[in-house]
């Protein structure tokens, strides 16, 4: 029998979440971020649900090429741009829009002699200090980009460092710097990421960049997706391989980390760090067994986890175990693992089977 460790992907949830983004930012166009294989959700399974987005965004040319192979005709932005002549030729063949975040990229474009697309995006460093040209250099870079053959429009973008904390002083400083850099320049603007489009309405501008929220995951600490009316796009499941009795005083798993305080029923589920379930998960971390809340006990192995079945005393071999998703917010699971939801969904390995649920596109107002 096949090892039933499955990531169930729900395209209808993605379509619903796209509709939620439109309600958060009704006057903005939506850049749907699908980098890292749609945040680990599989690009091929997610793209049909994003046909009502205004454009897509990825990190690499390989990701953009995958979109084109799937036949998607939406505009695609390379968030990191490209660095050399050969990549520019590929970008032109694929019809990609580019982010320009450093003078060497502009110089490569000038040597190339034309722009791969009629619209380019100038990224400005307003305070995150990762990628972007200085505020003082934005006007000059903007002018040189407009001078390139084939360029009709140069849009302007930046990235918040602390948008998940609406009162953080850096947000106001970044917004002020963005206005200072862009108010006198032609072009549409994009500043708000997933957290910003919810927390900072003054930063929505003509475009918003929606990433994590599209997959039903909250970018805001302490506010899980259901509280924001988001629906989880991934439900990760395994099944019980065994149900054992462990006597009081006996230990469970590698390192004998967990010791039974009383006689207990322990389930063994078919998932481990070889599937991407984090080894850092602590005793007491939540799981669902047959829809009922239980807790982890013992260290995560490569192929298995062990579960205290006190919350599901009639559990039997073959029962479904939900690690996160429907009924168990991934934000709660990530907190138990000492990480963030982004990492959990992106680390699922090829050993896990992906299965798309049948769906019909919901009407999105």
N, C-alpha and C positions, 0 to 999 in steps of 0.2 A: 504494500500500500504506500502511496506517495506520502512524503512528510508534509503535513498540512500546515505549513507556515506561509501565510498569505497576506499581502498588502492589498486590501480592497480599495479601489479608487472610485470615487463617486463623482462623475462629471456634472451631475445635476447640482451637487453642492458647490462646485466651482462656479457654475453659472449663477447660482443664487448669491454667492459672495461677490461676484462682479456687480450684481445688482445692488448689493449693500454699499459697495464703493461709490456707485453713482449717487446713492442717497446721501452719503457723507459729503460728496463733492459734486453737487448737481450741475455746477457751471463749468466744470473742468473736463478736459479729455483725459482718457485713462491710458497710461503706458503700463501694460501688463508684463511684469518681470517673470521670465521663465528660465532663467539661468540655472545651472546645476541640475539639468534634466527636470525642469519644473519643480525645483526645491525637493528633489528626490521622488516626485510623484509620477514620473515618466511623461516626457514631453508628448509622445504620441497619444497617450490617453487623455491628456489635458487640453490640447489645442482645440479640439472641436467645441469645447465649452467656452472658449475665449474668443469666438468669432465676432462678438459684439464689442470687444475692446477696440481702441483706436490705433494702437500699435503694440508691438512686442519689444522686449528688451532682453539681451543676453550679454554674457561676459566675453565670449570667444567666437572666433570665426567658425570653429567646428560646431558650436551650438547653433549658429545662424544657418550653417549648411544643412543641419538636421531639419530645421524648420522648412527650408526650401524643398528638401527631399520629400517632406510630408505634404507638399502642395499648398502650403499656407501662403496667401498673397498679401497679408497685412504688412505694413511697413515694419522694418526690423532695425533697431538701434544697437550698435556695439557699444556697451557702456564704458569699456576701457579703450575703445578706439584701436588703431593699428599703428605699427611702428616702422614698417619698411615697405619698399616699392612692391615686392611680391604680394604682400598682404593687401595692398591697395588695389592691385589688379583683381584679386579674388573678390574683394568687397564690391568692386564695380560690377563684376560678373553676376554677383548675387543680389545686386541692387540694395546694398546696405547703407544705412545712415551711420555716421561716425560721431563719436564724442572726441573732442579735441581738449586735452587736459594739460598739454605740455608743449613748449615751443618746438621741440624736435619733431612732433607730429605735424605741426603746421609746415615746417621746413620740408618734411617728406612729401607732403601734399603739393607744395610749390614745385619740387623737383619732378613729381609725377605729372604736373602740368594741367591737371583738371581734378574736379571733385568726383568721387564715385556716385554721389547722389546730389540732388538739387538742394537738399536741406542738410545742414550740419548742426551740431550741438556743441557749444562752448561751455566747458565746465570750469567753474570758478571756485577757488578755495576760500570759503567764508569762515573757516575756523575749525574744521575737522582735521585739516593738515594731513590728508592722505593723498588725494589726487585733486588737481585743479590749478589754474593759473592764478596769480595774486590779483586781488581786487584792482590794484593800480594798473595792472597790465591788461585788464579785460577789454577796454575800449580799443587799444591798439591791435590786439589779437582779433577782435571782432571785425575791425576794418580790413585787415589782411585776409581773413577768411572770405569776406564778401567780394574781395578782388579776385578770387580764384575763378577761372573759367568754369562755368556750369553751376555755380552756386547762386541760388535765388533767395535763400533764407538761412539765417543763422539764429538758432534758438539758444537760450541761456539756461544753465542748470547749476545746482549745487546740491550738497547733501548735509542733512542735519546729523550732528553727533549725539544729541541727547533728546530727541523728539519724544521718546517714551516718558520723559519727565517734563510735563508742560510748564512747570514753574522754574526750570533750570535757567540760570541767567545766560548761558551760552546760546539758547534759542533766540532770545531777543537780539543778542549781538550778531548772530549769523543772519537774521532777517534784516537788520539794519545794514549790514555790509552788502547783502545781496541787492537791496534797493539801491545803495550807493553805486554799486557796480553796473546795474542794469537799467535804471530808470531812464537814462538818456539814450539808450540803445534800442534799435528796432529788433523785433524778434519776440517770440513767445517764451514764457518762462516756466520752469519746473523746479520746485524745491521740495515739496512734501513727499516723503516716503510713506510707508504704511502707517507708522505711528503719527507722523505729521499730519496726514490727511484727516485723522480722527481728532488729534489733540490741538492742532494749530490751524484753525480755519483761515487765519490771516495769511497763511503760507500756501494756499492752494493754487493760486494763479491760474494760468490757462491749462496747465497739465499737472496731473499727479502721477506718482510712480507707485503702483500697487504691487507688492510682492507677497509677503507672508499672509496678509489678510485674504488673498484669493484662495488660499488653501484651507481657510477656516480656522486659522491660528491667530490668536491675539498677539500684537506686538507690545501690549501694555501690561506691565507687572501687576499682578493682583486682579486682573480683569480677564478671565478666560473667554475663549471664543463665543460660547453660548450667551454670555452676558452682553456681547456686542451683536447678537443675532447672526453670528457666523455659523456655518455648518462645516464639520470636519470633512475634508476631502479624502483623507486616508484613515482607514481603520485597520490596524495591524493585529492579526490573529494568529494563534497557534492552537494546539489541542493537547489535552492530557494524554500522555503516553503511559502513565502508571499512577496508581493511587496506593500509597503505602502507609503502614502504621509505624510511628516512631515513639519509642518509650521515653518517659520523663528522664531527663539527665543526659540523653544521647545528643550528639551534635549532628549537623546536617551540612554537607557540602565541603568544598575545598577550604582548608585553613581552620575548619571547625569553628567558623565565626558565630554561627547560630546554635544555641543549645535549647532543647525543648524543656520548658518549665513544667510540662505535664504531658501525659500521653496525648498524641495528636495524630491527625490524619494529614498526610503530606502528598500533594500532587506534583508530578514531574511533567513539565510542559516543553514542547518541541521548539524552543527558541533559545538563542544565546548570543554571545558577542560575535560569533561567526556569522550571524545573521544581521548584526548591527545593533542588537539590544545591548545597552551599555554595561560593561563590567562594573562601573562605578555605582550601580544601583544599590541602594541600602536595604537592609532588613526593614520590613514594614512598607515598602513601596507598593502602591496600589495596582491591582489587576482585577479583571472581572472573570469569573468562572461561571459559565452558564448564565451570564447576566447578573451575577451577584458579586458583591464586593468582597475580595479576599486580599491577602497581603503576601508579599515575597518573604521567604525565609532562607537564608543561606546565600552564599556567593554565586553570582552568575557564572556559568561554565560556557565553553565555546558553543555547545549545542543544546543546552538545557538550562532551565531554571526550576527552582523548587518553591512550592506555594503552600502556605498554611491554609488548610481547607475548613477552618472553623466557620467561616461565613457561608460555606456551601457543603454541609456535612454529607449530602447524598451524591456528591460528585462521582462520576464514573469515567473510565477510560473512553476517550473520544469526545468528551465535552469541550466546547469551544472556550478558549482563553483569549480575552481582549487585552492587549498591552496598551493601546491608546486608540482614541477615535470615538465612535458612537458610544455614548454612555460614560466615557472616561476621558476627560479633556487632556490633551497632550501637555498642556502647560503644567498641570499637576504632576505628571510623570517626569517632566524635565526637571522640575524643582527637586524631586526625590533623587534624581541622578546627578544633581549639582551642575546642570548644563542648561542650554536653551533649546526651545523646540526646533529651531533651525537645524541644529546639529543632529537631533534625533531623526528627522525625516530625510536628511541628506546622507546619513551614514548607512542606510539599509543596503545590504549587499545583494549580489546577483543570485545568491542561493534562495532568496525569498521569491516566491511566485507573485506576480502582479496580476490582478484580475479587475477588470472594469465592469462596473454595474451598468445594466441597461438603463437608458434614460431618455427623456424627451425634454428638449429645451423649454425651461419655464419662461413665461412671459415676464419680462423685466421692464418696469416702468421707469 
